[in-house]
Amino acid sequence: MLRKKCLLCTSSSEKHKSVPRYVTLILPCDFFQLYGYCYQDSNDIPDTLTAITELGSPLEMIQLLQTSWEDRFRICLSLVRLLHYLAHSPLGSVTLLDFRPRQFVIVDGELKVTDLDDASIEESSCTSNSDCFMEFPARNFTLPCSVEGRCQNMNEMRNLYNAYRYMISSL
């Protein structure tokens, strides 16, 4: 079964070289629907990229708590699918550096990402396991440092922790 892919990317033309190069991120339309984008370079607003995405209801935790358990379960399942995809994307592990409810909307009962400007595929560099220490308010982790000098699974752990902290614990 073929799945339609949605792309988010910046322009690579000569005119737009001053735009920061964000990661070209490919997400299935289950998670992000991009209808178009517009690059604006004017004196008033320099180097601005505006994305036109799918319209949905903002993810409000108080409203979620008032929904049926079936709807909350469907949203949790959407979140788990997204976390799995981010951990195993074709580009490698992707982290959402601003993983908060305001970065998501609900469309037809499914969770969708709306803001990808803080996505990264860079795992932190390291020389030893102690460089891969992750400190969170409730728990700390030390991840292994790979032979390539990268903290293994740091992006995935960051996404998992933030999903728990900001979403799952409230559902």
Secondary structure, DSSP 8 states (H G I E B T S, - for coil): ----EEEE----SGGGTTS-----EEEETTT--EEEEEEE--SSS-SEEEEEE---EE--HHHHHTS-HHHHHHHHHHHHHHHHHHHTBTTB--EETT-SGGGEEEETTEEEE---TTEE----B-SSGGGGEEE-SS-EEE--B-TTSBBTTHHHHHHHHHHHHHTGGG-
